[in-house]
Amino acid sequence: MAFSTFIVQDFVSEIRKFGVARPTRFEVMIDLPYSLRTGGGKVEVGGISKRLSLRCENAVLPQLNINVAQQRIYGPNYIYPISSDYGGDSITLSFVMDRNMGLKTFFDAWLHSIVDPNTFNVSYNINSSGYREYCTQIKIFQLDERDSLTYAVELVDAFPRNIGIMNLDSAALNTPHKLNVTFAYRKWKDITGEKRIKALEEQREEEGI
């Protein structure tokens, strides 16, 4: 007779040893795009990256798919990989708005730097590093209960493609305004090791090692 290999004591020991990751422990860092750093966006951007990080209420870790094709030689189909899909068409971040709607103004300016609101021309400007001026890198960190980094990804060549509507409702007392921004990106990469090494180097500098 076959028996299950699941043992409750082993499960309890596993959880006690390695714990569980919690979706409430995260941080998002958005680097300013070149088009706004140079003042082209005509918006005050001082300290905006830190404010965006503090006010990001909801985020997601991106997906990764392997696209496949089928081939029949004889009998059942063979399935083989043909390309990678990083889900770069959309990823949505949610932000709690400030009283003066400065973050909304910032995202408005960012989209206007991509498509001119008057001429409707799309920007094809390339910065000195060879990237489109309106693109940036977005870093998403998973943290543990002590705010230590456990996992980190970076969205490459990211830019906002949609700013969600913001409902105005006289009955919504004591409810903060929230803005959903959907970003597109080319791909993402795991930077967990890079961030841990950098944190260790910074710690050594502080301790004078």
Beta strands, then each sheet from edge to edge (+ up, - down):
strand 1: 26-30
strand 2: 56-58
strand 3: 65-71
strand 4: 78-85
strand 5: 91-96
strand 6: 136-143
strand 7: 149-163
strand 8: 178-184
strand 9: 187-190
sheet 1: 1+ 6- 7+ 8- 5+ 2-
sheet 2: 1+ 6- 7+ 9-
sheet 3: 3+ 4-
end
